Amino acid sequence: MQKGIEIVDQYNMAKNQIELVSIEVRDLKEQLNEKEIELRLYENQIATLKTVAPKLINELEKEYTYDVG
């Protein structure tokens, strides 16, 4: 009888552990999703800067040349 109780206790502990790990995995997936969204935002910002930066540099060079010259 005692052995049966021990087996049930072990089963319940394992079941609880699985549930905790499942919750942790779900939380990690959510964090990963948030980071992927953040990464896409940064990639879009970089793409925009790559497009805009040469134009801005050109304008600044013109202003600098105008101010100095």
GIDAFEN-V335823 format. One record per residue. RES is the residue in one letter. PSI is psi in radians with two decimals (none if undefined). OMEGA is omega as a letter, one per 30 degrees, with the letter a starting at -180 (NA if undefined). Layout:
res: [RES RES]
psi: [PSI PSI]
omega: [OMEGA OMEGA]
//
This chain:
res: [M Q K G I E I V D Q Y N M A K N Q I E L V S I E V R D L K E Q L N E K E I E L R L Y E N Q I A T L K T V A P K L I N E L E K E Y T Y D V G]
psi: [-0.77 -0.69 -0.69 -0.71 -0.73 -0.72 -0.73 -0.73 -0.76 -0.72 -0.83 -0.68 -0.75 -0.72 -0.77 -0.69 -0.74 -0.73 -0.74 -0.77 -0.67 -0.71 -0.74 -0.75 -0.75 -0.75 -0.73 -0.67 -0.69 -0.75 -0.72 -0.76 -0.76 -0.72 -0.61 -0.68 -0.77 -0.73 -0.76 -0.67 -0.77 -0.70 -0.70 -0.69 -0.73 -0.75 -0.72 -0.78 -0.68 -0.56 -0.73 -0.59 -0.83 -0.68 -0.74 -0.74 -0.75 -0.80 -0.73 -0.68 -0.69 -0.78 -0.75 -0.79 -0.71 -0.77 -0.71 -0.73 none]
omega: [a a l l l l l l l l a l l l l l l l l l l l l l l l l l l l l l l l l l l l l l l l l l l l l l l l a a l l l l l l l l l l a l l a a a NA]
//
